[in-house]
Amino acid sequence: MRWPIRNQILVPFLFIQIATILAVALSSGWFAIRQVDDEVATRLENVMETLEKASYPLTSNILEQLYNLTGAEFVVYNFNGQQTASTLKEFALTTKELQSIPSPEQNSQFLRSQGSLTFAGEQFLAGKAMLKSNRGTVLVLYPKSALAAARWEAIVNPALVGGSLLLLTPLASFWISRRLARRIQDVQQHVSRIAGGDLTPMPILKSQDELRELSQSVNRMTVVLDQSMKRIQESERSAMLTQLVGGLAHQLRNSLTGARVSIQLHQRHCSTGEEEAIEVALKQLTLTEEQIKALLRLSRGESEVARSGDVAVILDDAISLVRPLCIHQKIDLVYNRDNFACLVEDQDAIRGAMLNLLMNAIEATPRNGEILVQTHSTGDEISIDVIDDGPGVAPDQLDKVFTPFFTTKPEGAGLGLALARHAAEDCNGTLTIIQQEKSTFRLSLPQLKNRPASAELANNKQSSASN
């Protein structure tokens, strides 16, 4: 059974509040009644004590004045038991009834225990005072109706306060709990809409309390969820495109291998003296093959056994492959390389990274522009900078340039820089962009240790010579 949070808060506190109010009201009324009774008894005791000491005659006029002052009735008897004065008309009392009235030393106990006497259908609190010099007796009668009226007057204020609180407390508790429950329900309904796919932020509550913080947390969760869903969608899209690219790259690699073999056979058997054009064609095929290798490495994880290589040789190969394209597009390719012998872990990966960086620079550089490739070594690390005259990268796109399939070019695929960074990370290096007057892509690589650079360099040169 559903038990709303409003009732969970309201019911227990409401019972506690009602019980507390009733207890306070009842106890206040009881103490008020006790106080009224004590006041009446004390007043009558004081009157009787005064009468016992009085030396003046108690006439009807004096009794009327005492009645107006105390609200009590007075009946005077002489020493023979005859009534001499009274504030009550036709009041008669037998000798036996008069003797049943407590003696003066018992008045206090009798009055406080609320002993009574009935006359003309009305009940009275009764007390008896002996006059001085044994001149007679004074009977003091206080109407119980007056006592009841005094009691009611004493308890009416606590009753009104208690009743008001009993009325207002449930109403206030219900209003507060309903208001709180409505605000909680607003948050719950918005969370339900989020679960249904509506990622619209909810309005921030005005009150400075936990529910406002909860609504802010829900909005932060909405932002994170929206970003996560976009990343999931992008990942699904990337996975699909990666699978498609991998399949196409595999087919292209087979086609390029066939084209290379055909050109080499033609060069061997049909020499025409136009060797330079054929060499350029072979270099372009090699450039395309290197890019396809990088695609396969990214999409399927396919790669040959990593072979270390000298950075100088790798750079020379990459520059030689793209230089014909730079000449064709009238781009000045400046290559400043320091004299050093530096080995990297995977020469094929770094060659592919450099080719992608150079191709990216060629696409960004206008005609008659310049591309600068320079290197510098810092101890255990070598850095290769590729600087172009292109328009640069917008500040809001700096964190996206290495994301697969992100491109600002209508004809671009958005894979070159992603492949380059992937290759750099495979070799424990980094690829960063430095945006100043010109765009600079910096490839930083660790140098291999405990391997003779001269031997590796010789092996690479022999491989180049055999090719």
Number of C-alpha atoms within 10 A of each C-alpha: 3 4 7 10 14 18 15 11 17 18 15 10 15 19 12 10 17 17 13 14 19 16 13 15 21 16 13 18 20 16 14 21 20 13 14 20 20 14 12 21 23 15 14 24 21 13 16 22 16 12 20 20 13 13 11 10 9 18 12 16 12 15 19 18 12 16 17 11 9 14 16 23 21 24 23 25 19 15 13 9 14 13 17 14 19 21 20 13 8 9 11 12 14 9 10 8 10 15 11 10 19 18 14 16 10 12 22 18 12 19 22 15 12 15 16 18 18 13 12 7 7 11 16 22 24 24 27 27 25 21 25 14 10 10 14 19 23 24 18 22 24 24 18 17 12 14 17 14 10 16 19 16 14 20 19 13 15 19 18 12 13 21 15 12 18 18 12 12 17 18 13 13 18 18 13 15 19 17 13 16 17 13 16 17 13 16 20 13 12 21 20 12 13 20 11 9 11 13 17 13 16 16 13 14 17 8 9 8 9 10 17 17 14 15 23 17 12 19 21 13 16 20 15 12 15 17 12 12 12 12 13 12 12 14 14 12 13 18 13 12 15 20 15 12 19 22 15 14 20 16 12 15 19 12 11 17 13 12 14 18 12 12 16 15 12 13 16 10 9 10 10 9 9 9 11 9 10 15 14 17 15 18 19 16 18 16 20 18 20 21 22 22 22 28 25 23 18 21 20 14 12 13 13 11 8 12 13 19 24 24 23 18 19 21 21 13 17 22 20 14 21 19 17 16 15 22 12 9 16 14 20 17 19 15 15 12 14 11 10 14 15 24 26 24 19 19 22 22 29 29 26 27 27 26 25 24 22 27 17 18 22 24 13 18 22 16 14 12 17 20 21 17 21 16 21 16 17 9 8 11 15 20 17 21 23 22 22 25 21 18 12 17 17 10 8 7 12 14 10 13 20 22 16 20 20 17 18 12 10 6 7 13 12 18 19 29 24 22 26 26 22 22 26 22 15 14 20 14 20 18 22 15 17 15 14 9 9 14 20 21 21 20 23 22 25 20 23 16 11 6 11 12 17 13 10 18 20 12 14 19 15 11 10 11 8 7 6
